[in-house]
Structures are given as C-alpha cells and as structure tokens.
C-alpha cells in the first residue's frame, strides 16, 4: 500500500513542521502542530474514522484559541489545516479530494471559527469552552453543508460530541499540560 519512501516523506514532513513551529512559537505551537499533524495525516488516512467524528482537531483548535487569541488562532488554523490536508494527498498514494489542495475549504473555515470562539472564551473552564465551540461548529457545519447541498449528517455530531467530551474530561489536563497551561 505505502512505500518506504511515502513513510519517510511523512516522517520528514512531521520533523520539518515540528521544527518550524518550534522556531516560530516554541514547544507550545510545536505541540499543537503535532496534534494537528497526527489528526490530519495519520487518523485522516482511515477516512471512516473521521467520518464518524473521531478527531483531535477540536482539542488542538481550542488550545490554539486559548493560547493565541481569536484572531491569531483563526489565521493559524486556516493556514495549517489546509497545508496538512494537501501534504497528505501529495505524499501518499491517495485519490485527491474534489476541493483544491492547499485551499481552505468551508470545513476548514468552521475549524478556524472554533479556534476563534475558544480564543474569545479563553478565561472560562475548558469544558465550558468545549461546549461553546462544539455548538458553534455544529451550527456552522449545518449551514455550510446546506450551502453546498450536502445532506445533514446525524451520526457524526453525536459521536464527535461524545469523543471530544471524553477527551476533555479524561485528557483535558494532559493537553493543557502539554501546552503549559
């Protein structure tokens, strides 16, 4: 399925990305990049997992918003996530999506909106921030899905909510510690 070259290129993309974001923002930004990279590259390979709502982008965008504020977090997510999607399709023998690579999609805008909401609520408890971000994102997903003519997904939001709630409850302290909060 994947050649050693593909795996090597993925490893190089992680190391270079981590180093770049470490130089740009220290271990905090590098750690958030690592979570996003893992989600968009590794978990993203099994598309079925993402389709059912298993993802780590929500926790990464919440952390980005808390640490860097709404404007910087929005901008960073709208740049980083499409780059990671593009890398996945460039470095692996996958059928590219219909949306152009490296161009922010409506879903990327929703993820960036979630980061901005988290930034606006930075002083609140992590669970409160998650609940607000989740509600805003789900409303935005419904709106964008309707605009592009996609039928509503009833399974994704339920599984996604439960998965991310479990992350926040059980691993929230770990992720906050990971970025020094």
Order of alpha helices (4+ residues) and beta strands (2+ residues): alpha-alpha-alpha-alpha-alpha-alpha-alpha
